[in-house]
Amino acid sequence: MTTEGHIAALERRHLELDRQIQSELQNTRYDDLMVTALKRKKLEVKDELVKYSGANAL
């Protein structure tokens, strides 16, 4: 996979995690642990995006 393709996949994953978080938070009885895990994964994806985007800009 090219770097651009990998970045695009990470961006899609980041958006999907955000949608999952928002969906869970709209539930009146949402699971705190699930939301925390989703937020952690979203942050990991963002960190990887920054790493690849920074390397790609060089």
DOKEDREN-895863 format. One line per 5 residues: number of its first residue (from 1); their letters; for each residue x, y, z of N, C-alpha, C. Coordinates in nm, 2 decimals, always signed. Example, Ala and Ser with C-alpha at 12.3 -4.5 7.8 and 13.67 -1.06 7.14 Angstrom:
# DOKEDREN-895863
1> as> +1.32,-0.57,+0.78,+1.23,-0.45,+0.78,+1.32,-0.33,+0.78 | +1.28,-0.22,+0.71,+1.37,-0.11,+0.71,+1.29,+0.00,+0.79;
***
This chain:
# DOKEDREN-895863
1> mtteg> +0.08,-0.12,+0.00,+0.00,+0.00,+0.00,+0.09,+0.12,+0.00 | +0.05,+0.22,-0.08,+0.13,+0.34,-0.08,+0.11,+0.42,+0.04 | +0.19,+0.52,+0.07,+0.18,+0.60,+0.18,+0.05,+0.68,+0.18 | +0.01,+0.73,+0.05,-0.11,+0.81,+0.04,-0.23,+0.72,+0.07 | -0.22,+0.59,+0.02,-0.33,+0.50,+0.04,-0.35,+0.47,+0.19;
6> hiaal> -0.23,+0.45,+0.26,-0.24,+0.43,+0.40,-0.30,+0.54,+0.48 | -0.26,+0.66,+0.44,-0.31,+0.78,+0.50,-0.46,+0.79,+0.48 | -0.51,+0.76,+0.36,-0.65,+0.77,+0.33,-0.73,+0.66,+0.42 | -0.67,+0.54,+0.43,-0.73,+0.44,+0.51,-0.74,+0.48,+0.66 | -0.63,+0.55,+0.71,-0.63,+0.59,+0.84,-0.73,+0.70,+0.87;
11> errhl> -0.75,+0.79,+0.77,-0.85,+0.90,+0.78,-0.99,+0.84,+0.78 | -1.02,+0.74,+0.70,-1.15,+0.67,+0.70,-1.17,+0.61,+0.84 | -1.07,+0.54,+0.89,-1.08,+0.47,+1.02,-1.11,+0.58,+1.13 | -1.04,+0.69,+1.12,-1.06,+0.80,+1.22,-1.20,+0.85,+1.22 | -1.26,+0.87,+1.10,-1.40,+0.91,+1.09,-1.49,+0.81,+1.14;
16> eldrq> -1.47,+0.68,+1.10,-1.56,+0.58,+1.15,-1.56,+0.57,+1.30 | -1.44,+0.58,+1.36,-1.44,+0.57,+1.51,-1.51,+0.69,+1.57 | -1.50,+0.81,+1.51,-1.58,+0.93,+1.55,-1.73,+0.90,+1.54 | -1.77,+0.84,+1.43,-1.91,+0.81,+1.42,-1.96,+0.71,+1.53 | -1.87,+0.61,+1.55,-1.91,+0.51,+1.66,-1.92,+0.58,+1.79;
21> iqsel> -1.83,+0.67,+1.82,-1.83,+0.74,+1.95,-1.96,+0.82,+1.96 | -1.99,+0.90,+1.86,-2.11,+0.98,+1.86,-2.23,+0.90,+1.88 | -2.24,+0.78,+1.81,-2.35,+0.69,+1.81,-2.37,+0.64,+1.95 | -2.26,+0.60,+2.01,-2.27,+0.54,+2.15,-2.31,+0.65,+2.25 | -2.26,+0.77,+2.23,-2.30,+0.88,+2.33,-2.44,+0.92,+2.32;
26> qntry> -2.50,+0.90,+2.20,-2.65,+0.93,+2.18,-2.74,+0.84,+2.26 | -2.68,+0.72,+2.28,-2.76,+0.62,+2.36,-2.77,+0.67,+2.50 | -2.89,+0.66,+2.56,-2.92,+0.71,+2.69,-2.84,+0.63,+2.80 | -2.81,+0.51,+2.77,-2.74,+0.42,+2.86,-2.61,+0.37,+2.80 | -2.52,+0.47,+2.76,-2.40,+0.43,+2.69,-2.30,+0.37,+2.78;
31> ddlmv> -2.21,+0.29,+2.72,-2.11,+0.22,+2.80,-1.98,+0.30,+2.81 | -1.95,+0.35,+2.93,-1.83,+0.44,+2.95,-1.70,+0.37,+2.90 | -1.69,+0.24,+2.93,-1.57,+0.17,+2.89,-1.55,+0.16,+2.74 | -1.67,+0.14,+2.67,-1.66,+0.13,+2.52,-1.62,+0.26,+2.47 | -1.68,+0.37,+2.52,-1.65,+0.50,+2.47,-1.50,+0.53,+2.49;
36> talkr> -1.45,+0.50,+2.61,-1.31,+0.52,+2.64,-1.22,+0.44,+2.54 | -1.25,+0.32,+2.52,-1.17,+0.24,+2.43,-1.18,+0.29,+2.29 | -1.29,+0.34,+2.24,-1.31,+0.40,+2.11,-1.22,+0.52,+2.10 | -1.23,+0.60,+2.20,-1.15,+0.73,+2.20,-1.00,+0.70,+2.20 | -0.96,+0.59,+2.27,-0.82,+0.56,+2.27,-0.77,+0.51,+2.13;
41> kklev> -0.86,+0.43,+2.07,-0.82,+0.38,+1.93,-0.82,+0.50,+1.84 | -0.91,+0.60,+1.85,-0.92,+0.71,+1.76,-0.79,+0.80,+1.78 | -0.74,+0.81,+1.90,-0.62,+0.88,+1.93,-0.50,+0.81,+1.87 | -0.50,+0.68,+1.88,-0.39,+0.60,+1.82,-0.38,+0.62,+1.67 | -0.50,+0.62,+1.61,-0.51,+0.64,+1.46,-0.46,+0.78,+1.43;
46> kdelv> -0.50,+0.88,+1.51,-0.46,+1.02,+1.48,-0.31,+1.03,+1.50 | -0.25,+0.97,+1.60,-0.10,+0.97,+1.61,-0.03,+0.91,+1.49 | -0.09,+0.80,+1.44,-0.03,+0.74,+1.32,-0.04,+0.83,+1.20 | -0.16,+0.90,+1.19,-0.18,+0.99,+1.08,-0.08,+1.10,+1.08 | -0.05,+1.16,+1.20,+0.04,+1.27,+1.22,+0.18,+1.22,+1.18;
51> kysga> +0.21,+1.09,+1.22,+0.35,+1.04,+1.18,+0.36,+1.03,+1.03 | +0.26,+0.97,+0.97,+0.27,+0.95,+0.82,+0.26,+1.08,+0.75 | +0.18,+1.17,+0.79,+0.16,+1.30,+0.72,+0.29,+1.38,+0.74 | +0.35,+1.38,+0.85,+0.47,+1.45,+0.87,+0.58,+1.39,+0.79 | +0.59,+1.26,+0.78,+0.70,+1.20,+0.69,+0.67,+1.22,+0.55;
56> nal> +0.54,+1.23,+0.51,+0.51,+1.25,+0.37,+0.54,+1.40,+0.33 | +0.53,+1.49,+0.42,+0.56,+1.63,+0.39,+0.70,+1.66,+0.36 | +0.79,+1.57,+0.41,+0.94,+1.59,+0.39,+0.98,+1.57,+0.25;
***
